[in-house]
């Protein structure tokens, strides 16, 4: 069945006017690049030279794919984020690299943030699975996945290292 959106818009708004309906229809078919963004904010005491530093800071996780987007944050130990970045140096990845944070057992609605990177095929494609929940309304959550490759993963690993040394504001994992 052929769409009449363009014809209907021209009749309603004139031939030279932009058509919001046509634009929306077009935008739904545009493939957007997927990405996962980590940001870590150290507790102020960690950066103060005269105070004993707190091991916890605020990790923000934002993800967007062609189908949806989500973001959330949780208090996590900086060492966990650093170790996750270091684990991404493994080549080839033969079993999933997983990191997750949340309450108690970190299962069900107690799980707040999760990232898993695993092999998707034998050609070097990787699948990035994620889960993000609101830390207060924990039944509000988004789960999804996207594909990436080793060069993008290595750039992400390096960016995590820089972020944890306060040399970068964020670490971005680009996907396809």
C-alpha positions in Angstrom: 0.0 0.0 0.0 1.5 3.3 -1.1 1.6 6.2 1.4 -0.3 9.4 0.7 1.5 11.4 3.4 3.4 13.7 0.9 0.3 14.3 -1.2 -1.9 15.0 1.9 0.7 17.5 3.2 1.0 19.4 -0.1 -2.8 19.7 -0.2 -3.0 20.9 3.4 0.2 23.1 3.7 1.1 23.9 0.1 3.8 22.5 -2.1 6.7 24.5 -0.6 5.9 23.9 3.0 7.7 21.2 5.0 5.4 18.4 6.1 5.8 17.3 9.7 4.1 14.0 9.0 6.4 13.2 6.1 9.4 14.3 8.1 8.4 11.9 10.9 7.8 9.1 8.5 11.3 9.8 7.0 12.9 10.0 10.4 11.6 6.7 11.5 13.4 5.1 8.6 16.8 6.8 9.2 19.3 4.4 10.8 20.9 6.2 13.7 24.3 5.1 15.0 24.2 3.3 18.3 26.3 4.4 21.2 26.9 3.8 24.9 28.3 6.6 27.0 29.8 6.3 30.5 30.5 9.3 32.7 32.1 9.0 36.1 32.0 11.7 38.8 34.3 11.1 41.7 33.1 12.1 45.2 34.6 15.5 46.1 36.6 14.0 48.9 38.4 11.7 46.5 39.9 14.7 44.7 40.7 16.7 47.9 44.4 16.2 48.8 43.9 16.6 52.6 41.0 14.3 53.0 40.7 10.5 52.9 39.1 9.8 49.6 35.8 8.0 49.2 35.9 4.9 46.9 32.4 5.7 45.6 31.4 8.0 42.8 28.5 8.6 40.5 28.5 6.5 37.3 26.1 7.7 34.5 25.2 5.4 31.7 23.4 6.6 28.5 22.6 4.4 25.6 20.9 5.2 22.3 20.2 2.8 19.4 18.1 3.2 16.3 15.0 1.9 18.2 15.2 3.7 21.6 17.4 5.4 24.2 17.8 5.3 28.0 20.0 6.7 30.7 20.5 6.2 34.4 23.1 6.5 37.2 24.2 4.8 40.3 26.9 5.1 43.0 29.7 2.7 42.3 33.3 2.1 43.3 35.8 3.7 41.0 37.9 0.5 41.1 35.0 -1.4 39.4 34.9 1.0 36.5 38.7 0.9 36.1 38.7 -2.9 36.2 35.9 -3.1 33.6 37.9 -0.9 31.2 41.0 -3.1 31.7 39.0 -6.3 31.1 38.1 -4.9 27.6 41.8 -5.3 26.6 41.1 -9.0 26.1 41.5 -10.1 22.5 39.7 -12.0 21.3 36.8 -11.9 23.7 35.8 -15.6 24.1 33.4 -15.2 27.0 31.2 -12.2 28.0 32.8 -9.3 29.8 30.1 -8.2 32.2 29.8 -5.4 34.8 26.7 -4.6 36.8 25.7 -2.5 39.8 22.6 -2.3 41.9 21.1 -3.1 45.3 21.5 -6.3 47.3 21.8 -9.3 44.9 21.7 -7.1 41.7 19.0 -9.3 40.3 15.5 -8.5 39.1 14.5 -5.0 40.2 17.6 -4.7 42.3 19.8 -4.5 39.2 20.3 -0.8 38.2 23.1 -0.8 35.6 24.5 -3.6 33.5 26.8 -3.8 30.5 27.8 -7.0 28.8 30.1 -7.3 25.8 30.3 -10.7 24.0 31.2 -12.3 20.7 28.3 -12.1 18.1 29.9 -14.0 15.3 33.2 -15.5 14.2 34.1 -12.5 12.1 34.9 -10.2 15.1 31.5 -8.6 15.5 30.7 -8.0 19.2 27.3 -7.6 20.8 26.8 -5.0 23.5 23.9 -5.8 25.8 22.7 -3.3 28.4 20.2 -2.8 31.1 19.4 0.5 32.8 16.9 1.1 35.5 15.8 4.2 37.4 17.5 3.9 40.8 14.3 5.0 42.7 11.6 3.5 40.5 13.4 0.3 39.8 10.7 -1.3 37.7 11.2 1.5 35.1 14.0 0.1 32.9 15.3 -0.3 29.4 17.1 -3.3 28.0 18.6 -3.7 24.6 21.7 -4.4 22.5 23.7 -3.2 19.5 26.7 -4.4 17.5 30.2 -3.1 17.6 33.7 -4.1 16.6 37.2 -4.4 18.2 38.5 -1.0 17.0 35.6 0.8 18.6 35.9 -1.3 21.8 39.6 -0.5 22.0 38.9 3.3 21.7 36.2 2.8 24.5 38.8 1.0 26.7 41.3 3.8 26.3 38.6 6.4 26.9 37.6 4.7 30.2 41.2 4.8 31.3 41.4 8.5 30.6 38.1 9.2 32.3 39.2 7.4 35.4 42.4 9.5 35.5 40.2 12.7 35.1 41.7 13.3 31.7 38.4 12.9 29.8 34.8 13.7 30.7 33.3 10.5 29.2 33.9 7.2 27.4 31.9 6.5 24.3 31.4 3.1 22.7 30.2 3.5 19.1 28.2 0.8 17.5 26.7 0.0 14.2 
